Amino acid sequence: MSIDWNTYPCQDLYDELVAAPGQGRNAFAGLLDDLKDLGPDELVARQAAAEVAIKEMGITFTVYSEEGAIDRAWPFDIIPRIIPKSEWDRVEAGLKQRVQALNLFIDDLYHDQRVIKEGVFPAEVLARSVNFRPQCVGVNPPLGIWAHICGSDLVRDADGTIYVLEDNLRVPSGVSYMLENRLVTKRVFPELFEHYAPLPVDDYPSQLFDTLAALSPRPADYPQVAVLTPGIYNSAYFEHAYLAQQMGCELVEGRDLFVDKDDCVYMRTVDGPKRVDVIYRRVDDLFLDPEAFRPDSTLGVPGLMRAWTAGTVALANAPGAGVADDKVVYAFVPEIIKFYLDAEAILPNVPTYRCMDAPSLAYTLEHMERLVVKPANESGGYGMLVGPASTAAERAQFAVLIQQDPRNYISQPALKLSTVPTIVGRNLEPRHVDLRPFILSADRQQVTMGGLTRVALRKGSLVVNSSQGGGSKDTWIVPD
């Protein structure tokens, strides 16, 4: 048995729990002592119990391979990632500020485009945006909000600084795993839960429903809300079904809905058509409505955009919100916050080089071995180059791609992401983590108390995505 806190390696890294071998960070020294007291055999046994619970609860995710779609048990590590409440208060304020500015930015792009006219944001970036939807120009969504559910990814560098790594404003996923992680952790660490009392996350479904209900075009005590899913073969279908069940809403596919002559959306039921007020759509823009976007789509609802623009149904997130879900747009967010809110960003971006600018392009091409190079619109960790882990041939290939389309790439220094102790087999090892909190915006803003901590289970890897070998941990926001 080799779980030994006194030999746990955390030099040259910021570990969220361990300050030095055998020594917990000041705020969490007691928790580290409690984990030590459980003993190595008990920790391994509880990790095994968690994996059994995940299988019993049916917590899965879908990966795609040459053999097709495969459902796998959700990878989870029982040692929690902990953040003191005093630090989280600043993070929460920064996330609210960021999403508020991004919503103003999206609304401006589909209306007056002041941010372009006043020279803050380049017209050429918008012109090359693959997520700008001309069909949305001039549309006024309820409350002026476009991104009602945002998942912003946060990372901590070796010096302890928390950065925003990217913003996800189209159909961000992962919140169901945050909720399930908490349920599993309560089962395997009941005594720690009772003692440390991490702040709750299980009120998220009710917060999400209230956010959606606030968008309803009809005054009603209980508006009809539906979750629109592409279907069972979508990688996030578990989450779609989970959230619909938790909110007490209908889970529907495109074929379950239709738009009638009155430009209202109706759901087919055994009792006849039932009007739908709000749709939490988990279908990408281009598949939402074959009349407005891809005519070959069978996932959406013909006429849905017509109903939305007429104001008879609310869509969350609004079509077109993805115009701000672009890694080149990300590089301008500090300027966007300053322009719309006349304030400095509370949470900093990772230092970013925009390859569309000649000096940044030259720097990127010259220092690729120490940079992470990302395309503008890929997700899931795909399509990027992690310079320190790359070969000369891979860097040469990326250099060609960047020079062919500089606007499509940014580069960032390869951060030394913070780590959390993780049980790997019968060993205790540091693994890199990020954090995805979820921000809800409608008549008010709410931020989850923590979020989904994703962990790179492969040794030395910085890629936390579950589709590429990542897993997750429960996130505890602990009162100081």
C-alpha positions as MATLAB code, in Angstrom:
seq = 'MSIDWNTYPCQDLYDELVAAPGQGRNAFAGLLDDLKDLGPDELVARQAAAEVAIKEMGITFTVYSEEGAIDRAWPFDIIPRIIPKSEWDRVEAGLKQRVQALNLFIDDLYHDQRVIKEGVFPAEVLARSVNFRPQCVGVNPPLGIWAHICGSDLVRDADGTIYVLEDNLRVPSGVSYMLENRLVTKRVFPELFEHYAPLPVDDYPSQLFDTLAALSPRPADYPQVAVLTPGIYNSAYFEHAYLAQQMGCELVEGRDLFVDKDDCVYMRTVDGPKRVDVIYRRVDDLFLDPEAFRPDSTLGVPGLMRAWTAGTVALANAPGAGVADDKVVYAFVPEIIKFYLDAEAILPNVPTYRCMDAPSLAYTLEHMERLVVKPANESGGYGMLVGPASTAAERAQFAVLIQQDPRNYISQPALKLSTVPTIVGRNLEPRHVDLRPFILSADRQQVTMGGLTRVALRKGSLVVNSSQGGGSKDTWIVPD';
ca = [
       0.000    0.000    0.000;
       1.630    3.275   -1.081;
      -0.785    6.014   -0.042;
       1.610    8.073    2.061;
       0.829   11.755    2.661;
       4.366   12.375    3.942;
       5.916   11.476    0.583;
       3.179   13.036   -1.566;
       4.989   15.071   -4.294;
       3.815   18.651   -4.621;
       7.008   20.601   -5.314;
       6.905   23.283   -8.035;
       3.102   23.005   -8.224;
       0.189   24.596   -6.413;
      -1.659   21.763   -4.737;
      -5.180   22.660   -3.629;
      -4.975   20.560   -0.449;
      -1.317   19.914    0.400;
       1.106   22.798    1.041;
       4.116   20.530    1.643;
       4.533   16.771    2.067;
       2.335   15.750    4.987;
       1.189   19.335    5.610;
      -2.214   20.661    4.609;
      -2.861   24.218    3.506;
      -3.780   26.398    6.481;
      -7.506   26.379    5.735;
      -7.583   22.623    5.203;
      -5.000   21.200    7.612;
      -7.763   19.543    9.627;
      -9.189   17.798    6.576;
      -5.793   16.426    5.631;
      -5.415   15.071    9.174;
      -8.843   13.442    8.942;
      -7.937   11.785    5.637;
      -4.698   10.538    7.199;
      -6.639    9.113   10.158;
      -8.861    7.090    7.853;
      -5.777    5.209    6.750;
      -4.711    4.093    3.279;
      -6.719    0.858    3.185;
      -9.924    2.653    4.148;
      -9.378    5.332    1.464;
      -8.940    2.686   -1.215;
     -12.036    0.851    0.043;
     -14.100    4.029   -0.100;
     -12.849    4.770   -3.611;
     -14.064    1.306   -4.628;
     -17.410    1.983   -2.911;
     -17.781    5.205   -4.897;
     -17.182    3.376   -8.172;
     -19.830    0.808   -7.246;
     -22.280    3.606   -6.363;
     -21.696    5.295   -9.712;
     -22.540    2.086  -11.551;
     -25.638    1.515   -9.401;
     -26.822    5.091   -9.984;
     -26.269    4.758  -13.732;
     -24.007    7.812  -13.985;
     -22.503    7.501  -17.460;
     -21.009    9.508  -20.276;
     -20.733    8.661  -23.948;
     -17.523    8.381  -25.926;
     -17.301    7.932  -29.675;
     -14.884    5.554  -31.353;
     -14.583    3.523  -34.504;
     -16.855    0.963  -32.862;
     -19.549    3.622  -32.372;
     -21.001    5.269  -29.275;
     -20.029    3.616  -25.998;
     -21.513    4.409  -22.578;
     -18.969    4.344  -19.779;
     -19.226    4.783  -16.027;
     -18.371    8.327  -14.947;
     -14.715    8.454  -13.710;
     -14.637    9.961  -10.229;
     -12.075   10.439   -7.461;
     -13.245   10.713   -3.871;
     -10.692   13.207   -2.490;
     -12.463   16.573   -2.840;
     -11.121   19.797   -4.231;
     -11.610   22.525   -1.609;
     -11.840   26.322   -1.927;
     -12.366   28.689    1.043;
     -15.521   30.794    0.904;
     -13.571   34.052    1.190;
     -11.721   33.252   -2.044;
     -14.875   32.024   -3.741;
     -16.689   35.309   -3.083;
     -14.200   37.071   -5.361;
     -14.497   34.356   -8.012;
     -18.286   34.612   -7.935;
     -18.191   38.387   -8.372;
     -15.767   38.018  -11.291;
     -17.952   35.447  -13.041;
     -21.071   37.589  -12.712;
     -19.188   40.598  -14.080;
     -17.868   38.577  -16.994;
     -21.199   37.098  -18.067;
     -22.974   40.437  -17.707;
     -20.449   42.046  -20.078;
     -20.641   39.144  -22.539;
     -24.434   39.385  -22.700;
     -24.181   43.107  -23.433;
     -21.558   42.317  -26.078;
     -23.750   39.715  -27.816;
     -26.767   42.022  -27.778;
     -24.666   44.843  -29.224;
     -23.358   42.659  -32.064;
     -26.921   41.857  -33.148;
     -27.994   45.502  -32.932;
     -25.884   48.692  -33.108;
     -22.382   47.152  -33.001;
     -21.036   50.056  -30.969;
     -18.117   47.918  -29.817;
     -16.925   47.727  -33.438;
     -17.726   51.323  -34.364;
     -15.718   52.604  -31.412;
     -12.692   50.473  -32.280;
     -12.753   48.132  -29.283;
     -13.467   44.937  -31.211;
     -12.213   44.297  -34.775;
     -14.817   43.982  -37.518;
     -12.685   41.310  -39.188;
     -13.074   38.989  -36.179;
     -16.853   39.223  -36.415;
     -16.763   38.803  -40.183;
     -14.940   35.471  -39.770;
     -17.051   34.229  -36.865;
     -18.591   30.808  -37.538;
     -21.122   31.336  -34.734;
     -22.557   34.711  -35.755;
     -26.135   34.138  -36.917;
     -27.529   36.742  -39.356;
     -30.982   35.297  -38.560;
     -30.667   36.843  -35.073;
     -29.940   40.425  -36.143;
     -32.469   42.773  -34.569;
     -34.025   40.139  -32.304;
     -34.708   41.161  -28.698;
     -34.732   38.091  -26.429;
     -36.500   38.306  -23.064;
     -34.743   40.593  -20.575;
     -32.055   41.248  -23.186;
     -30.234   38.075  -22.103;
     -28.685   35.757  -24.696;
     -26.544   33.398  -22.603;
     -28.765   32.245  -19.744;
     -26.537   29.318  -18.768;
     -22.795   29.829  -19.004;
     -20.008   27.482  -17.959;
     -16.695   29.316  -17.598;
     -13.583   27.184  -17.147;
     -11.172   28.326  -14.426;
      -7.585   27.233  -13.784;
      -5.074   28.038  -11.071;
      -1.408   28.606  -11.924;
       1.625   27.625   -9.862;
       1.608   30.974   -8.024;
      -2.010   30.484   -6.909;
      -3.584   32.930   -9.394;
      -7.018   31.895  -10.695;
      -7.525   32.584  -14.405;
     -10.501   32.225  -16.729;
      -9.431   29.747  -19.396;
     -12.504   29.959  -21.628;
     -16.223   30.723  -21.679;
     -18.872   28.248  -22.863;
     -22.024   30.073  -23.946;
     -23.671   27.743  -26.460;
     -24.817   24.562  -24.733;
     -22.437   24.140  -21.765;
     -22.587   20.703  -20.176;
     -21.370   19.042  -17.009;
     -23.627   20.419  -14.289;
     -25.406   17.077  -13.754;
     -22.066   15.482  -12.933;
     -21.410   18.237  -10.397;
     -24.672   17.287   -8.672;
     -24.052   13.548   -8.851;
     -20.489   13.954   -7.583;
     -21.904   15.577   -4.460;
     -24.359   12.701   -3.887;
     -21.611   10.113   -4.224;
     -19.253   12.001   -1.905;
     -21.962   12.237    0.751;
     -22.280    8.468    0.608;
     -18.573    7.701    0.973;
     -17.563   10.522    3.376;
     -20.633   11.167    5.575;
     -18.542   12.016    8.651;
     -16.417   14.563    6.758;
     -19.515   16.137    5.272;
     -21.096   16.594    8.667;
     -17.943   18.133   10.123;
     -16.881   20.496    7.299;
     -20.358   21.372    5.952;
     -19.430   22.368    2.376;
     -21.952   24.830    0.972;
     -24.754   23.157   -1.022;
     -25.062   22.724   -4.770;
     -28.230   20.621   -4.849;
     -30.470   23.668   -5.274;
     -29.214   24.123   -8.840;
     -32.225   22.434  -10.564;
     -34.654   24.771   -8.809;
     -32.440   27.754   -9.651;
     -32.320   26.624  -13.275;
     -36.100   26.257  -13.417;
     -36.606   29.718  -11.922;
     -34.179   31.142  -14.494;
     -36.070   29.519  -17.348;
     -39.499   30.399  -15.941;
     -38.506   34.069  -15.749;
     -38.205   34.062  -19.568;
     -41.790   32.931  -20.195;
     -43.713   35.134  -22.642;
     -46.993   34.299  -20.839;
     -47.772   35.308  -17.257;
     -48.347   32.009  -15.498;
     -47.814   30.534  -12.070;
     -46.098   27.531  -13.602;
     -45.001   28.085  -17.202;
     -44.534   25.087  -19.481;
     -40.790   24.452  -19.750;
     -39.293   21.697  -21.905;
     -35.744   20.392  -22.332;
     -34.965   19.817  -26.022;
     -32.445   17.001  -26.587;
     -30.934   15.652  -29.819;
     -31.725   12.165  -28.487;
     -30.252    9.182  -26.742;
     -27.118    9.041  -28.890;
     -25.917   12.475  -27.805;
     -22.892   12.371  -25.492;
     -24.677   14.550  -22.904;
     -28.036   12.731  -23.007;
     -27.613   11.595  -19.390;
     -27.516   15.257  -18.371;
     -30.519   16.222  -20.507;
     -32.665   13.504  -18.933;
     -31.334   14.203  -15.445;
     -32.070   17.946  -15.520;
     -35.546   17.453  -17.015;
     -36.382   14.958  -14.284;
     -34.961   17.155  -11.508;
     -36.879   20.235  -12.731;
     -40.110   18.312  -13.301;
     -40.082   19.288  -16.985;
     -40.772   17.368  -20.158;
     -37.791   15.951  -22.037;
     -38.566   16.305  -25.735;
     -36.990   15.732  -29.121;
     -37.669   17.860  -32.170;
     -40.365   15.487  -33.437;
     -42.335   16.029  -30.214;
     -42.829   19.731  -30.973;
     -44.439   21.715  -33.765;
     -45.113   25.369  -34.585;
     -48.723   26.127  -35.479;
     -50.224   28.883  -37.599;
     -50.295   31.235  -34.606;
     -46.461   31.038  -34.441;
     -46.640   29.320  -31.057;
     -44.794   26.123  -30.153;
     -46.836   23.116  -29.098;
     -45.912   19.765  -27.618;
     -47.659   16.627  -28.801;
     -49.277   14.825  -25.857;
     -51.849   12.050  -25.460;
     -54.321   14.760  -24.424;
     -53.664   16.849  -27.521;
     -51.339   19.796  -28.240;
     -49.967   21.668  -25.230;
     -48.333   25.049  -25.628;
     -44.664   25.373  -24.608;
     -43.425   28.668  -23.141;
     -39.707   28.072  -22.642;
     -37.322   25.619  -24.287;
     -33.994   24.782  -22.667;
     -32.389   23.637  -25.849;
     -29.429   21.287  -25.900;
     -29.322   21.259  -29.701;
     -26.750   23.344  -31.588;
     -27.911   26.407  -33.530;
     -27.532   24.925  -36.987;
     -29.825   21.989  -36.175;
     -32.531   23.961  -34.356;
     -34.809   24.827  -37.250;
     -34.580   23.413  -40.801;
     -36.461   26.457  -42.098;
     -33.805   28.884  -40.813;
     -30.605   26.842  -40.710;
     -29.702   23.409  -42.073;
     -32.626   22.141  -44.165;
     -31.515   18.528  -43.670;
     -31.734   18.664  -39.868;
     -34.164   16.231  -38.247;
     -33.188   17.265  -34.709;
     -34.947   20.612  -34.595;
     -38.420   22.042  -35.052;
     -39.536   23.661  -38.334;
     -40.596   27.240  -37.618;
     -38.936   27.447  -34.195;
     -36.930   30.549  -35.110;
     -40.105   32.159  -36.425;
     -41.785   31.556  -33.057;
     -38.771   32.836  -31.147;
     -38.465   36.046  -33.139;
     -42.218   36.589  -32.704;
     -41.720   36.364  -28.943;
     -44.137   33.481  -28.367;
     -41.480   31.153  -26.985;
     -38.201   31.717  -25.156;
     -35.062   29.760  -26.022;
     -32.190   29.230  -23.615;
     -29.500   29.735  -24.547;
     -30.649   32.063  -27.292;
     -29.606   31.217  -30.859;
     -26.563   33.257  -31.782;
     -25.140   33.386  -28.251;
     -22.204   31.334  -29.507;
     -20.766   34.401  -31.232;
     -19.029   35.061  -27.891;
     -18.038   31.392  -27.529;
     -14.906   31.881  -29.590;
     -11.362   31.721  -28.272;
     -10.404   34.812  -30.259;
     -13.333   36.723  -28.731;
     -12.100   35.422  -25.353;
      -8.855   37.320  -25.898;
     -10.866   40.591  -26.017;
     -12.977   40.015  -22.897;
     -10.982   42.380  -20.629;
     -11.554   45.159  -23.188;
     -15.218   44.134  -23.483;
     -15.682   44.420  -19.704;
     -14.034   47.836  -19.699;
     -16.184   49.039  -22.624;
     -19.589   47.963  -21.325;
     -19.125   48.146  -17.550;
     -16.347   50.743  -17.231;
     -14.513   48.426  -14.882;
     -11.396   46.294  -14.775;
     -11.853   42.539  -15.009;
     -12.018   40.967  -11.549;
     -10.840   37.622  -12.905;
      -7.930   37.783  -15.367;
      -7.637   35.943  -18.651;
      -4.705   33.642  -19.194;
      -2.108   35.793  -21.046;
      -3.086   35.316  -24.691;
      -1.424   35.967  -28.047;
      -3.807   36.708  -30.917;
      -2.195   35.171  -33.980;
      -4.116   37.604  -36.198;
      -1.699   40.293  -34.911;
       1.666   40.108  -36.661;
       3.867   40.413  -33.521;
       1.828   37.712  -31.737;
       1.991   35.483  -34.795;
       5.769   35.815  -34.954;
       6.107   35.124  -31.220;
       3.852   32.067  -31.441;
       5.740   30.552  -34.364;
       9.063   31.135  -32.620;
       8.083   29.732  -29.202;
       5.626   26.943  -29.977;
       7.490   24.433  -27.806;
       6.465   26.383  -24.685;
       2.949   27.461  -25.732;
      -0.522   25.943  -25.978;
      -2.015   26.755  -29.384;
      -5.796   26.649  -29.740;
      -8.168   26.985  -32.691;
     -11.025   29.435  -32.262;
     -13.995   27.093  -32.127;
     -12.916   23.588  -31.191;
     -13.957   22.126  -27.828;
     -13.328   19.067  -25.702;
      -9.559   19.487  -25.888;
      -9.505   18.653  -29.596;
      -7.532   20.416  -32.290;
      -4.998   22.093  -30.025;
      -1.254   21.791  -29.617;
       0.280   21.450  -26.157;
       3.767   22.698  -27.000;
       5.801   21.150  -24.139;
       4.342   17.712  -24.935;
       4.566   18.027  -28.721;
       7.026   16.715  -31.286;
       8.912   18.796  -33.826;
       6.766   17.310  -36.591;
       3.551   18.306  -34.781;
       4.813   21.845  -34.273;
       5.754   22.110  -37.931;
       2.284   20.950  -38.948;
       0.650   23.494  -36.647;
       2.884   26.271  -37.941;
       1.455   25.673  -41.413;
      -2.125   25.719  -40.105;
      -1.570   28.943  -38.176;
       0.012   30.753  -41.112;
      -2.807   29.658  -43.415;
      -5.457   31.167  -41.106;
      -3.978   33.350  -38.320;
      -7.409   34.665  -37.259;
      -8.403   31.141  -36.266;
      -5.690   30.681  -33.636;
      -4.562   31.985  -30.293;
      -1.651   30.849  -28.156;
      -1.083   30.890  -24.415;
       1.801   29.993  -22.111;
       1.577   26.434  -20.825;
       0.473   26.996  -17.244;
       1.477   24.707  -14.404;
      -2.112   23.863  -13.494;
      -2.839   23.260   -9.838;
      -3.193   19.701   -8.599;
      -5.315   17.767   -6.133;
      -4.349   14.467   -4.471;
      -5.910   11.625   -6.443;
      -6.143    7.893   -5.788;
      -4.582    6.070   -8.727;
      -4.839    2.329   -8.197;
      -3.299    1.965   -4.750;
      -1.168    5.076   -5.052;
      -1.727    8.704   -4.094;
      -0.593   11.052   -6.854;
      -1.117   14.713   -7.829;
      -3.332   15.249  -10.852;
      -4.013   18.519  -12.665;
      -7.493   20.037  -12.381;
      -9.662   22.802  -13.744;
     -13.072   24.024  -12.557;
     -16.279   24.742  -14.438;
     -18.758   26.831  -12.403;
     -22.155   27.553  -13.943;
     -23.641   31.044  -14.068;
     -27.402   31.535  -14.503;
     -28.708   34.835  -15.878;
     -32.300   36.048  -16.234;
     -34.035   38.464  -13.846;
     -31.045   37.865  -11.541;
     -27.632   36.201  -11.644;
     -26.681   33.102   -9.691;
     -23.419   31.149   -9.572;
     -23.114   27.553   -8.448;
     -21.372   27.174   -5.109;
     -18.285   25.665   -6.684;
     -18.744   23.706   -9.895;
     -17.483   20.690  -11.768;
     -13.833   19.988  -10.983;
     -12.399   18.008  -13.867;
      -9.200   16.084  -13.333;
      -6.613   14.829  -15.826;
      -6.295   11.225  -14.684;
      -3.391   10.467  -17.017;
      -0.083   11.221  -15.346;
       1.397   14.512  -16.527;
      -1.587   15.307  -18.742;
      -3.187   18.751  -18.781;
      -6.277   17.566  -20.715;
      -9.171   17.124  -18.293;
     -11.959   16.262  -20.747;
     -13.731   12.971  -20.048;
     -13.602   12.090  -23.744;
      -9.805   12.116  -23.479;
      -9.225   10.244  -20.258;
     -10.291   12.853  -17.716;
     -12.422   12.371  -14.625;
     -13.880   14.562  -11.903;
     -13.989   15.406   -8.205;
     -16.477   16.974   -5.855;
     -15.814   20.670   -5.208;
     -16.255   21.967   -1.672;
     -16.711   25.655   -0.904;
     -15.960   25.679    2.811;
     -16.806   28.558    5.198;
     -13.656   30.102    6.598;
];
